[in-house]
């Protein structure tokens, strides 16, 4: 019997309290099962005599086009009542169009916490968001994930809007030369297992420290603007230009912006190598005026400025 070949498929979710499932396009789906294990030895034995398995920390990670991720999850932590990852099966060298596919989904009555953990794009690239999903058990003994074989694949209603790199505006001035942009929410979902539970019954986002990291190919312009010690932020906007869905050409309209209005922006310092263009990193560090508002504000459907 030959091995079964499987590949990527869309993901189905439902925000808790919403009326319908949402089918999400993805570029990658991972389901780390997080099985905990300890090889136990005793009494001077040379080799272990037991593999102890106290439980498992189930997770799911998704790579999703930025706009879809922002529209679905925002930059907060959301509760999911449905989350199903599909793995498309191939038969006779082609993707099968009948109900023979595999899914990993939330068990009956279980929920999950989900958040965007970060996003990134380079010149000529497509900006994607990474989404972390943490399935939660209702009893601590019930596995929050279950395998369901022989299912149909969900169908997307259309192609997602895509975005790429745009310019950066620092305190009202665009510094031409941006070559890469990534952002991090600066938080992992903390899970808590107690009372001998196999699986977590509670989780939370205790704190978050959002930052943006930029790669820039004009260190002279960066140092002239930011100095050797960085400057205080009054407004840093990083733009993501939209790909036109018909022509495929990146355009100013329909863009996304990430804005920080409090914090600092620091240059990483120039770096030059033989045969390559000098570059520098830039760190954008945001703070919240009240400690409860996300330092990063997101706007969609904006018009990205043209670099001077």
C-alpha positions in Angstrom: 0.0 0.0 0.0 1.4 3.4 -1.0 1.6 6.4 1.3 -1.3 8.9 1.2 -0.4 12.2 -0.3 -2.1 15.2 1.3 -1.8 19.0 0.8 -3.1 22.3 1.9 -6.8 23.4 2.1 -8.7 26.3 3.5 -9.5 26.6 7.2 -13.0 27.0 8.6 -13.6 29.1 11.8 -16.4 30.8 13.6 -16.0 33.7 16.1 -17.9 32.9 19.2 -21.3 34.5 19.0 -21.2 35.0 15.3 -23.9 33.5 13.1 -21.9 31.7 10.5 -18.6 30.0 9.8 -15.9 31.8 7.8 -13.7 30.1 5.3 -10.2 31.4 5.4 -7.6 31.1 2.6 -4.2 30.0 3.9 -0.6 29.6 2.7 0.3 27.2 5.6 -1.4 25.3 8.3 0.4 23.6 11.2 -1.1 21.6 14.0 1.6 20.9 16.6 0.2 18.4 19.0 2.4 19.4 21.9 2.6 16.0 23.6 4.5 16.3 26.8 6.9 13.5 27.7 9.4 12.5 30.3 11.7 9.5 30.1 11.9 8.3 33.7 14.8 6.3 35.2 15.2 5.1 38.7 17.3 3.0 41.1 20.4 3.4 39.1 19.0 1.7 36.0 21.0 2.4 32.8 17.9 2.9 30.7 14.5 4.5 31.4 11.6 2.3 32.4 8.7 4.5 31.6 7.7 7.3 29.2 5.5 9.5 31.4 2.9 11.6 29.4 1.2 14.2 31.7 -0.8 15.8 28.9 -0.6 17.8 25.7 -0.5 21.5 24.7 -2.5 21.6 21.5 -1.9 24.4 19.1 -2.7 25.5 15.5 -0.8 28.0 13.4 -2.0 29.6 10.2 -0.4 31.8 7.6 -3.2 34.1 6.3 -3.2 37.0 3.8 -2.9 40.2 5.9 -6.3 41.9 5.1 -8.3 38.7 5.7 -6.5 38.1 9.0 -7.1 41.7 10.2 -10.8 41.6 9.2 -11.3 38.3 11.0 -9.2 38.5 14.1 -8.1 42.2 14.5 -5.2 42.7 16.8 -6.9 41.4 19.9 -7.6 37.9 21.3 -10.8 36.4 20.1 -12.8 33.3 21.1 -13.5 30.7 18.4 -16.4 28.2 18.6 -15.4 26.5 15.4 -11.9 25.9 14.0 -11.2 23.2 11.5 -8.0 22.6 9.5 -8.4 20.4 6.4 -5.8 18.3 4.7 -6.6 17.6 1.0 -6.1 14.0 -0.1 -4.8 13.1 -3.6 -5.9 10.0 -5.5 -4.5 8.9 -8.8 -2.1 11.8 -8.8 -4.8 14.5 -8.5 -6.7 16.2 -5.7 -9.8 14.2 -5.0 -13.2 15.9 -5.3 -15.1 13.5 -3.1 -15.4 13.2 0.7 -12.1 11.5 1.4 -10.2 14.3 3.1 -8.9 14.6 6.6 -9.8 17.3 9.1 -8.6 18.3 12.6 -11.2 20.3 14.4 -12.4 21.5 17.8 -14.1 18.7 19.8 -17.8 19.0 20.7 -18.3 21.8 23.2 -14.7 23.0 23.1 -13.5 26.5 22.1 -10.3 28.1 21.2 -8.4 31.4 21.6 -6.9 33.0 18.5 -4.7 36.0 17.8 -2.5 37.4 15.1 1.1 37.1 16.5 2.9 38.9 13.6 3.1 39.8 10.0 6.0 40.3 7.5 6.7 41.4 3.9 9.8 42.1 1.8 10.2 44.0 -1.5 8.3 42.1 -4.2 6.6 39.9 -1.6 3.1 39.3 -0.3 2.5 40.3 3.3 1.1 37.5 5.4 -0.1 37.3 9.0 0.7 34.5 11.4 -2.3 33.4 13.5 -1.9 31.4 16.7 -4.9 29.2 17.8 -5.0 27.5 21.2 -7.8 24.9 21.6 -9.2 24.6 25.1 -10.7 21.6 26.8 -14.1 21.7 28.6 -13.1 19.2 31.3 -9.3 18.9 31.2 -9.7 15.3 30.2 -11.5 15.8 26.9 -9.1 16.3 24.0 -10.0 19.7 22.5 -9.0 18.4 19.0 -10.5 15.5 17.2 -9.7 13.8 13.9 -12.5 13.6 11.4 -11.8 11.5 8.3 -13.7 11.3 5.0 -14.9 14.9 4.8 -15.5 17.3 2.0 -13.3 20.4 1.6 -14.7 23.8 2.2 -15.1 26.2 -0.7 -13.8 29.7 -0.9 -16.1 32.3 -2.4 -13.3 34.2 -4.1 -9.6 35.1 -4.0 -8.3 37.2 -1.1 -7.0 40.7 -1.4 -3.2 40.8 -1.3 -0.8 43.5 -0.2 2.9 44.2 -0.4 5.5 46.5 1.0 4.8 50.3 1.0 6.7 53.3 2.4 7.3 54.4 6.0 6.4 57.9 7.3 8.3 58.9 10.4 6.8 61.9 12.2 5.4 63.3 9.0 8.4 62.6 6.8 8.9 59.6 4.4 12.4 58.1 4.5 12.7 56.4 1.0 14.5 53.1 1.0 12.3 50.7 3.0 13.1 47.1 2.0 11.3 45.0 4.6 8.6 45.3 7.3 7.5 43.0 10.0 5.4 43.4 13.1 4.9 41.4 16.3 2.1 41.6 18.8 4.7 40.6 21.4 2.5 38.0 23.2 2.0 34.3 23.4 -1.3 32.9 24.7 -0.6 31.6 28.2 -2.3 28.3 29.0 -2.8 26.9 32.5 -3.1 23.2 33.4 -3.8 22.3 37.0 -5.3 19.4 39.0 -3.6 16.8 36.8 -5.5 17.8 33.7 -4.3 16.4 30.4 -5.4 19.5 28.5 -5.7 23.2 29.4 -9.1 24.5 30.5 -8.2 28.1 30.7 -5.9 30.6 28.8 -5.3 34.3 28.6 -3.3 37.0 27.0 -1.6 38.4 30.1 0.4 41.1 28.3 1.5 42.2 24.9 4.4 44.4 23.7 3.7 45.3 20.0 6.7 46.3 17.9 7.5 46.8 14.3 10.9 46.0 12.7 12.0 47.6 9.4 14.8 46.9 7.0 16.1 50.0 5.3 18.6 50.5 2.5 19.4 54.2 3.1 21.3 54.3 6.4 22.5 57.8 5.7 18.9 59.1 5.4 17.8 57.0 8.5 20.6 58.4 10.7 19.9 62.0 9.5 16.3 61.5 10.6 16.6 59.3 13.7 20.1 60.3 15.1 22.4 57.8 16.8 20.0 57.5 19.8 16.7 57.4 18.1 13.8 59.8 18.6 10.4 60.0 20.3 7.4 59.0 18.2 4.7 61.4 17.3 3.5 59.4 14.4 5.0 56.4 12.6 3.0 55.0 9.7 4.0 51.9 7.8 2.0 51.3 4.7 1.2 48.1 2.8 0.3 48.7 -0.8 -2.6 46.7 -2.4 -2.2 44.5 -5.4 -4.9 45.3 -7.9 -7.1 42.2 -8.2 -7.5 42.6 -12.0 -4.1 43.8 -13.2 -2.0 42.4 -10.3 0.0 45.7 -10.1 0.6 47.2 -6.7 -1.3 50.4 -6.3 -1.6 53.2 -3.7 -5.4 52.8 -3.3 -6.8 50.1 -1.0 -3.7 50.0 1.2 -3.3 49.1 4.8 -1.5 51.3 7.4 0.0 50.5 10.8 0.4 53.6 13.0 2.1 54.2 16.3 1.7 57.6 18.0 3.6 57.0 21.2 6.9 55.4 22.0 10.3 55.5 20.3 11.9 54.6 17.0 15.6 53.4 17.0 18.0 52.8 14.2 19.9 49.6 14.4 23.1 51.0 12.8 24.6 50.8 9.3 25.9 47.6 7.9 27.8 47.2 4.6 29.4 44.2 2.9 31.5 43.9 -0.2 29.3 44.0 -3.4 26.0 44.8 -1.6 24.1 47.9 -0.7 24.5 49.3 2.8 21.5 48.8 5.1 20.2 49.4 8.6 17.5 48.0 10.8 14.9 50.1 12.5 12.9 49.2 15.6 9.6 50.9 16.3 8.6 50.5 20.0 5.1 51.5 21.0 3.7 52.4 24.3 0.1 52.8 25.4 -1.1 56.0 27.1 -3.5 54.2 29.4 -2.0 50.7 29.4 -5.1 49.2 27.9 -5.1 50.5 24.3 -3.0 48.7 21.7 -0.1 51.0 20.6 -0.6 49.9 17.0 -3.7 51.3 15.2 -4.7 49.6 11.9 -6.5 51.2 9.0 -7.7 49.5 5.8 -8.7 51.0 2.5 -6.3 53.9 2.8 -4.2 55.5 0.1 -0.5 54.9 0.5 1.7 58.0 -0.2 4.2 58.0 -3.0 7.8 58.1 -1.9 9.6 61.3 -2.8 
